[in-house]
Every structure is written in structure tokens, then in C-alpha cells.
């Protein structure tokens, strides 16, 4: 039995326990997690893809006919129905007969409004159960196969960071650094795909606008690589939280660099504290502790050193950029072996911001780094 059918079976058993007969799933990452289907058009083009899981009648994928061949190639479901623009009520045709009088589960905060409204209409606003927590729980602990994906994604991320570091030079534009990063990541991903995987349709191409800030833009957390020219003495921030996306598995990875020298002693102080804040978080990460306790240690350290209460210090990743748990106040999820987390250290002041971030796997007694790049102050001055 394939890994996708195993996941569907697990979901069916959990649905049965909460008396949900039919689950309607529309989130791209959940559809991939359960079926292996990817790279189809989404709601941006007005084309819903809907996966319907019944505890009695198996799995049905409703997808645009323009993507039918891709669905037939990769989707591991019992039945595929393709719909075409403007014909026979499009994607809506099959749903009434499937739902009938069944108890229906939806991804409450992820389902497109147009699909949700239609389901509410045909069920006459009968109670709809939110099944997002079930899917979040299923995806929280990674399988051995997913751990392999995570480690390979780490190799791609490490290659990109090295390439970015080497491309940073006086007089070079930010976008040129981004191009070097993308090329290196793509080549590493292609090598890994060819060596370890059989899915020849999976693209190795990196496909996310590079997050990068330098010089006076350094405090813009999610600034994209621009035409700005890097100058001697500039701080440079590289973030791969979107770029690291190997075989659909995502990681977080960040570093702050300087070109040539640090011109402001305060920047060095802030950077050292950012690194130390990440270390504080990492020191308490292990199975059995709560997600919010990690953030408490992290935020307390930053505030005790006289800086503002920080954003979350980390989040789980996998086939989505953001999964459960988050290392933030209020998340009482207990960490377990097999979780994959991105863990940051960051401090911001008016004219400077430093951040370092790595991805880790929770192990029996602690954690294992997936990403790896030097972070001591003397190692990040290029």
C-alpha cells in the first residue's frame, strides 16, 4: 500500500471516531499529503480542486479537465472526475449526490469561500465539522520518508546559503545574489531527485522570490532581492524560508552577514544577542516540553537584555510553510520525536535587525540540525 493510501486510511479512521461521514478537502498541501497530486491550477484562476474522502466509499478527486492528465499520472485516489469551464455546473455537479444527508467535515479556515458557500447551500447549513485539527495532527509527526525529504531539503538549503555567501561582493546587485542562490539550489535539488527519487515530473527549480535585505533596508524583514547595489560595510540578510522547497518539503533557514567589516559596534552586539537567543531556545528543545515554553525562554532572554518582546521563535514545517505547532505563547502542543521545526533568533532596533534561523528534527532526547552554516561573528564577515 502506498504512503498516500496509508494516510487516507488513517484519516478515514479518525473521521469515523468523530462521526464524520465525508471530508471535503481543498487545501493544496493537504491534497498533496493525502494523494500525491500537485501542480494544478488553483482558485487564483477560478478553478477549485476538491478531494472528497468518504469513510464508506473511498476517495474522489474533482479537478479541472485542463489538469486531468496530471491527476491521472500522480493522484492516488479511487476515482477522478474532471470538470470543464462553463459546462454542467462545473465542479458542483457531483457534490450533492455524495454529501446526501451525511455529516460533512471541512477545513474551516482553509476552504475557499465559493466552495464553502455551495456546501452550506446544499446541506441547508447543516452542522459542518472542522477537520483541520485532525489533518494538522496527522501531519505533525514526520514519517521516515518525510525525514529523508527534510534532510535532503537541508542539503539544498545549505548549498543555497553557500552560493549566496560567495556571491555577495562590493558592487553586486541583490538580484544577482538571488540568481546565484537559485541556480545552486536548483542544481543540488536536481542531483538529489535524480539520485534518490523516481518522480521525474517533480521540478528541481527554486520558485520563490528571494527574501534578502542589505544596507539601509536591513530592518525590512521580508524585503525581496532588488536592484540595490551592495556596498563594502553593508549588513546583508538572507532568508530561505520560502526558497527551501525540495520535493514540496519546506524548511526555514536564515543568516545575517556583513561585507568587509562591521561599521557600527551596536550591530555586533545585536547580532551576538540574536545568536544567543536562538541558543536559549535550542537548549530547552526536547520531547515532552510544550511549544509555548520554548518561546517563553526565548522571549524572556530578549526582554531581560532590554529589547522588545519578539515574534514567535519558531514554527513547524513540512509540506506547508507553516504547520503545527508554533513556538509561540499560547501553543500548548507537547513536542514529540519526529517533528520538524524552524527555530529563529532575532532582535530588532530602529536602524538594524539581526536574525539567524535553522531547521531541526526532534529526536529521542533533543534535536538534530537539518541546516548548517557558520554563525559566529567572525564567520559571517565576508
VENVENQUI-V952954 format. One record per residue. N is the residue number from 1. RES is the residue in one small letter. SS is DSSP state (@ for helix, = for strand, . for the rest). PHI is phi in whole degrees, -180 to 180 (* if undefined). BURIAL is # if it has 9 or more other C-alpha atoms within 8 Angstrom, else .. Layout:
N	RES	SS	PHI	BURIAL
N	RES	SS	PHI	BURIAL
This chain:
1	x	.	*	.
2	x	.	-69	.
3	x	@	-62	.
4	x	@	-71	#
5	x	@	-67	#
6	x	@	-62	#
7	x	@	-67	#
8	x	@	-62	#
9	x	@	-61	.
10	x	@	-63	.
11	x	@	-64	#
12	x	@	-59	#
13	x	@	-65	#
14	x	@	-72	#
15	x	@	-64	#
16	x	@	-62	#
17	x	@	-67	.
18	x	.	-106	.
19	x	.	62	.
20	x	.	-104	#
21	x	.	-85	#
22	x	=	-137	#
23	x	=	-110	#
24	x	=	-109	#
25	x	=	-121	#
26	x	.	-125	#
27	x	.	-65	#
28	x	@	-55	.
29	x	@	-72	.
30	x	@	-70	#
31	x	@	-61	#
32	x	@	-64	#
33	x	@	-56	#
34	x	@	-91	#
35	x	@	-128	#
36	x	.	83	#
37	x	.	-88	#
38	x	.	-153	.
39	x	.	61	.
40	x	.	-112	.
41	x	.	-74	#
42	x	.	-117	#
43	x	@	-63	.
44	x	@	-58	.
45	x	@	-105	.
46	x	.	73	.
47	x	.	-126	#
48	x	.	-68	#
49	x	.	-115	#
50	x	=	-129	#
51	x	=	-102	#
52	x	=	-116	#
53	x	=	-110	#
54	x	=	-109	#
55	x	.	-73	#
56	x	.	-111	.
57	x	.	-117	.
58	x	=	82	#
59	x	=	-120	#
60	x	=	-131	#
61	x	=	-111	#
62	x	=	-106	#
63	x	=	-143	#
64	x	=	-58	#
65	x	@	-63	.
66	x	@	-64	.
67	x	@	-111	#
68	x	@	-62	#
69	x	@	-64	.
70	x	@	-65	#
71	x	@	-61	#
72	x	@	-64	.
73	x	@	-75	.
74	x	@	-123	#
75	x	.	-73	#
76	x	.	-98	#
77	x	.	-132	#
78	x	.	-76	.
79	x	=	-152	.
80	x	=	-122	#
81	x	=	-122	.
82	x	=	-102	#
83	x	=	-120	#
84	x	.	-120	#
85	x	.	-59	.
86	x	.	80	.
87	x	.	-109	.
88	x	.	50	.
89	x	.	64	.
90	x	@	51	#
91	x	@	-71	#
92	x	@	-77	.
93	x	.	-56	.
94	x	.	-84	.
95	x	@	-68	.
96	x	@	-57	#
97	x	@	-69	.
98	x	@	-82	.
99	x	@	-71	#
100	x	.	49	.
101	x	.	-107	.
102	x	.	-70	.
103	x	.	-76	#
104	x	=	-114	#
105	x	=	-110	#
106	x	=	-134	#
107	x	.	-85	#
108	x	.	-52	#
109	x	.	-97	.
110	x	.	-118	.
111	x	.	-69	#
112	x	.	-60	.
113	x	@	-60	.
114	x	@	-64	.
115	x	@	-74	#
116	x	@	-61	#
117	x	@	-62	.
118	x	@	-66	#
119	x	@	-64	.
120	x	@	-61	#
121	x	@	-65	.
122	x	@	-79	.
123	x	.	-94	#
124	x	.	54	.
125	x	.	60	.
126	x	.	-60	.
127	x	.	-52	.
128	x	=	-110	#
129	x	=	-90	#
130	x	=	-80	#
131	x	.	-102	#
132	x	@	-56	#
133	x	@	-59	.
134	x	@	-66	#
135	x	@	-66	#
136	x	@	-61	#
137	x	@	-67	#
138	x	@	-60	.
139	x	@	-88	.
140	x	@	-69	#
141	x	.	-95	#
142	x	.	-81	#
143	x	.	-75	.
144	x	@	-60	.
145	x	@	-65	.
146	x	@	-68	#
147	x	@	-64	#
148	x	@	-62	.
149	x	@	-59	#
150	x	@	-61	#
151	x	@	-68	#
152	x	@	-68	#
153	x	@	-60	#
154	x	@	-63	#
155	x	@	-64	#
156	x	@	-64	#
157	x	@	-62	#
158	x	@	-62	#
159	x	@	-64	#
160	x	@	-66	#
161	x	@	-66	#
162	x	@	-62	.
163	x	@	-64	#
164	x	@	-63	#
165	x	@	-59	.
166	x	@	-70	.
167	x	@	-83	#
168	x	.	-74	#
169	x	.	-146	#
170	x	.	-62	#
171	x	.	90	.
172	x	.	-92	#
173	x	=	-78	#
174	x	@	-55	#
175	x	@	-65	#
176	x	@	-69	#
177	x	@	-64	#
178	x	@	-61	#
179	x	@	-64	.
180	x	@	-64	#
181	x	@	-63	#
182	x	@	-62	#
183	x	@	-63	.
184	x	@	-66	#
185	x	@	-64	#
186	x	@	-65	#
187	x	@	-65	#
188	x	@	-65	#
189	x	@	-63	#
190	x	@	-62	#
191	x	@	-61	.
192	x	@	-65	#
193	x	@	-62	#
194	x	@	-69	#
195	x	@	-87	.
196	x	@	-119	.
197	x	.	-130	.
198	x	.	-107	.
199	x	.	-78	.
200	x	.	-77	.
201	x	.	-83	.
202	x	.	-69	.
203	x	.	-83	.
204	x	.	-86	#
205	x	.	-67	.
206	x	.	-73	#
207	x	.	-146	.
208	x	.	-146	.
209	x	.	-61	.
210	x	.	-58	#
211	x	=	-81	#
212	x	=	-161	#
213	x	=	-137	#
214	x	=	-148	#
215	x	@	56	#
216	x	@	-70	.
217	x	@	-91	.
218	x	.	-60	#
219	x	.	-84	#
220	x	.	-88	.
221	x	.	-55	.
222	x	.	-116	.
223	x	.	-63	#
224	x	=	-95	#
225	x	.	-55	#
226	x	.	-122	.
227	x	.	-87	.
228	x	.	-59	.
229	x	=	-91	#
230	x	.	-74	#
231	x	.	-122	#
232	x	.	-55	#
233	x	.	94	#
234	x	.	-70	#
235	x	=	-80	#
236	x	=	-135	#
237	x	=	-113	#
238	x	=	-117	#
239	x	=	-127	#
240	x	.	-115	#
241	x	.	-67	#
242	x	.	-107	#
243	x	.	-69	#
244	x	.	-79	#
245	x	=	-149	#
246	x	=	-97	#
247	x	.	50	#
248	x	.	73	.
249	x	=	-93	#
250	x	=	-105	#
251	x	.	-136	#
252	x	.	-114	#
253	x	.	-165	#
254	x	=	-142	#
255	x	=	-148	#
256	x	=	-112	#
257	x	=	-125	#
258	x	=	-130	#
259	x	.	-97	#
260	x	.	89	.
261	x	.	-163	#
262	x	.	-98	#
263	x	.	-87	.
264	x	.	-124	.
265	x	@	-57	.
266	x	@	-63	.
267	x	@	-62	#
268	x	@	-64	#
269	x	@	-62	.
270	x	@	-62	#
271	x	@	-63	#
272	x	@	-60	#
273	x	@	-69	#
274	x	@	-63	#
275	x	@	-62	#
276	x	@	-65	#
277	x	@	-66	#
278	x	@	-64	#
279	x	@	-64	#
280	x	@	-59	#
281	x	@	-64	#
282	x	@	-63	.
283	x	@	-65	.
284	x	.	-109	.
285	x	.	-81	#
286	x	.	-171	#
287	x	.	-60	#
288	x	.	101	.
289	x	.	-94	#
290	x	=	-85	#
291	x	@	-60	#
292	x	@	-69	#
293	x	@	-67	#
294	x	@	-65	#
295	x	@	-65	#
296	x	@	-62	#
297	x	@	-63	#
298	x	@	-63	#
299	x	@	-67	#
300	x	@	-62	.
301	x	@	-60	#
302	x	@	-66	#
303	x	@	-69	#
304	x	@	-64	.
305	x	.	-91	.
306	x	.	93	.
307	x	.	-117	#
308	x	.	-65	.
309	x	.	-53	.
310	x	.	-91	#
311	x	.	-70	.
312	x	.	-53	#
313	x	.	-92	#
314	x	=	179	#
315	x	=	-159	#
316	x	=	-79	#
317	x	.	-132	#
318	x	.	171	#
319	x	.	-83	#
320	x	.	-125	#
321	x	.	-67	#
322	x	.	-129	.
323	x	=	-126	#
324	x	=	-96	#
325	x	=	-93	#
326	x	=	-108	#
327	x	=	-85	#
328	x	.	-152	#
329	x	.	-58	#
330	x	.	102	.
331	x	.	-91	#
332	x	.	-95	.
333	x	.	-57	.
334	x	=	-87	#
335	x	.	-68	#
336	x	.	-135	#
337	x	.	-56	#
338	x	.	100	#
339	x	.	-75	#
340	x	=	-115	#
341	x	=	-128	#
342	x	=	-97	#
343	x	=	-123	#
344	x	=	-107	#
345	x	=	-132	#
346	x	=	-157	#
347	x	=	-140	#
348	x	=	-125	#
349	x	=	-123	.
350	x	.	-57	.
351	x	.	-121	.
352	x	=	-158	#
353	x	=	-145	#
354	x	=	-121	#
355	x	=	-147	#
356	x	=	-129	#
357	x	=	-152	#
358	x	=	-139	#
359	x	=	-105	#
360	x	=	-136	#
361	x	=	-112	#
362	x	=	-73	#
363	x	.	-111	#
364	x	.	-56	.
365	x	.	-118	.
366	x	.	-168	#
367	x	=	-154	#
368	x	=	-130	.
369	x	=	-69	#
370	x	.	-99	#
371	x	.	-97	#
372	x	.	-156	.
373	x	.	-156	.
374	x	.	-55	.
375	x	.	-138	#
376	x	.	-64	.
377	x	@	-56	#
378	x	@	-72	.
379	x	@	-92	.
380	x	.	-111	#
381	x	=	-96	#
382	x	.	-93	#
